[in-house]
Amino acid sequence: MTIKAYIAASFARRPEAMDCAHQLHRMGVDVTSTWHVGEHDGKPESHLLHDEQATIAANDWDDLERASLLIVLGDAPGCYEGHGGKFVELGIALAMGITVIVVSFRESVYGHHRDVIYTADLETALTYVSGLQVDSWGKVRAA
């Protein structure tokens, strides 16, 4: 089985999420998150209609449900824009038993959860991912 990863990050970090996705693809990891792919007009969530936000939420949920690994690109203190779904996605992943890696900054108390793997940078996270395997239940485990 192949590792399937969802990348969560602030929308402002979309270019880094895209780079992470490309690196994961080169490693043979399927990337399930789609929020960072394609053209987006960059409108803040507060400028989106309810139906637009509901569609985004449903798509992100479906993408995360297909994942066996969540990679959260944390923001430095004072840089978080105060909206987006990465903290919700972190909680959903923990509840679903999805392996979670937080990169760079643990912004939420759940970034310190015992089941969360923390790495100081993306390179270290990708090295860690390269040593993971998918078990017969579809769960990602250290080799």
C-alpha positions as CSV (number, residue, x, y, z in Angstrom):
1,M,0.0,0.0,0.0
2,T,1.0,3.6,-0.6
3,I,1.2,6.3,1.9
4,K,-1.5,8.9,1.3
5,A,-0.7,12.4,2.7
6,Y,-2.8,15.4,3.3
7,I,-0.9,18.7,3.7
8,A,-2.4,21.3,6.0
9,A,-1.1,24.9,6.2
10,S,-2.3,28.5,6.2
11,F,-3.4,29.6,2.7
12,A,-0.6,32.1,2.7
13,R,1.8,29.1,2.8
14,R,0.3,27.6,-0.3
15,P,3.5,27.8,-2.3
16,E,5.3,25.8,0.4
17,A,2.5,23.3,0.5
18,M,2.8,22.9,-3.3
19,D,6.5,22.3,-2.9
20,C,5.9,19.8,-0.1
21,A,3.4,18.0,-2.4
22,H,5.9,17.8,-5.3
23,Q,8.6,16.4,-3.0
24,L,6.2,13.8,-1.6
25,H,5.1,12.8,-5.1
26,R,8.8,12.2,-6.0
27,M,9.0,9.9,-2.9
28,G,6.1,7.9,-4.2
29,V,3.6,9.3,-1.7
30,D,0.1,10.1,-3.0
31,V,-1.0,13.5,-1.9
32,T,-4.8,13.7,-1.2
33,S,-5.0,17.4,-0.3
34,T,-6.2,19.5,-3.2
35,W,-6.7,22.9,-1.7
36,H,-3.1,23.9,-2.8
37,V,-3.6,22.7,-6.4
38,G,-4.8,24.8,-9.3
39,E,-5.8,28.4,-9.5
40,H,-7.3,30.1,-6.5
41,D,-8.3,33.8,-6.4
42,G,-7.0,34.1,-2.9
43,K,-10.1,35.6,-1.4
44,P,-10.2,35.5,2.3
45,E,-12.7,33.1,3.8
46,S,-14.7,36.1,5.1
47,H,-15.4,37.1,1.5
48,L,-16.7,33.8,0.4
49,L,-20.4,32.9,0.4
50,H,-21.7,30.2,2.8
51,D,-22.2,27.8,-0.1
52,E,-18.6,28.3,-1.3
53,Q,-17.2,27.7,2.2
54,A,-19.4,24.6,2.7
55,T,-18.1,23.2,-0.6
56,I,-14.5,23.9,0.5
57,A,-15.1,22.2,3.9
58,A,-16.7,19.2,2.3
59,N,-13.8,18.8,-0.2
60,D,-11.1,19.2,2.4
61,W,-12.9,16.6,4.7
62,D,-13.1,14.1,1.8
63,D,-9.4,14.7,1.0
64,L,-8.4,14.2,4.6
65,E,-10.6,11.0,5.0
66,R,-8.5,9.4,2.2
67,A,-5.2,10.2,3.9
68,S,-3.1,8.0,6.2
69,L,-0.7,10.8,7.1
70,L,-1.3,14.5,7.9
71,I,1.6,17.0,7.5
72,V,0.9,20.3,9.2
73,L,3.1,23.2,8.2
74,G,3.1,25.3,11.3
75,D,3.3,29.1,11.3
76,A,5.8,31.1,13.3
77,P,4.4,33.0,16.3
78,G,2.5,36.1,15.2
79,C,2.3,34.9,11.6
80,Y,-1.0,33.0,11.7
81,E,-3.8,34.8,9.9
82,G,-6.5,33.5,12.3
83,H,-8.6,31.5,9.8
84,G,-8.3,28.3,7.8
85,G,-8.7,24.7,8.7
86,K,-5.3,23.4,9.7
87,F,-6.2,23.1,13.5
88,V,-9.5,21.5,12.6
89,E,-7.7,19.1,10.3
90,L,-5.2,18.3,13.0
91,G,-8.0,17.4,15.4
92,I,-9.9,15.3,12.8
93,A,-6.7,13.4,12.0
94,L,-6.0,12.6,15.6
95,A,-9.6,11.4,16.1
96,M,-9.4,9.3,13.0
97,G,-6.1,7.7,14.0
98,I,-4.2,9.3,11.1
99,T,-0.5,9.8,11.7
100,V,0.3,13.4,12.2
101,I,3.6,15.3,11.6
102,V,3.8,18.9,12.7
103,V,6.6,20.9,10.9
104,S,8.4,23.9,12.4
105,F,5.9,25.3,14.9
106,R,3.4,23.8,17.3
107,E,0.8,26.5,17.3
108,S,-1.9,24.5,19.0
109,V,-1.9,22.6,22.2
110,Y,-2.7,19.6,20.0
111,G,0.7,20.0,18.3
112,H,2.0,18.7,21.6
113,H,-0.3,15.6,21.7
114,R,1.5,12.4,22.5
115,D,0.6,11.0,19.1
116,V,2.0,13.9,17.1
117,I,5.4,13.7,15.6
118,Y,7.2,17.0,15.6
119,T,10.0,18.0,13.2
120,A,11.9,21.2,13.1
121,D,11.9,21.5,9.3
122,L,10.4,20.0,6.2
123,E,13.6,18.2,5.2
124,T,13.5,16.3,8.5
125,A,9.8,15.6,8.1
126,L,10.4,14.2,4.6
127,T,13.2,12.0,5.9
128,Y,10.9,10.7,8.6
129,V,8.2,10.0,5.9
130,S,10.7,8.0,3.8
131,G,11.0,5.6,6.7
132,L,7.3,5.0,7.1
133,Q,5.3,2.0,6.0
134,V,1.6,1.3,5.6
135,D,0.4,-1.7,7.6
136,S,-2.3,-4.2,6.6
137,W,-5.0,-2.0,8.2
138,G,-3.9,1.0,6.1
139,K,-2.3,2.8,9.0
140,V,1.1,4.5,8.6
141,R,3.7,3.2,11.0
142,A,7.5,3.7,11.5
143,A,9.4,0.9,9.8
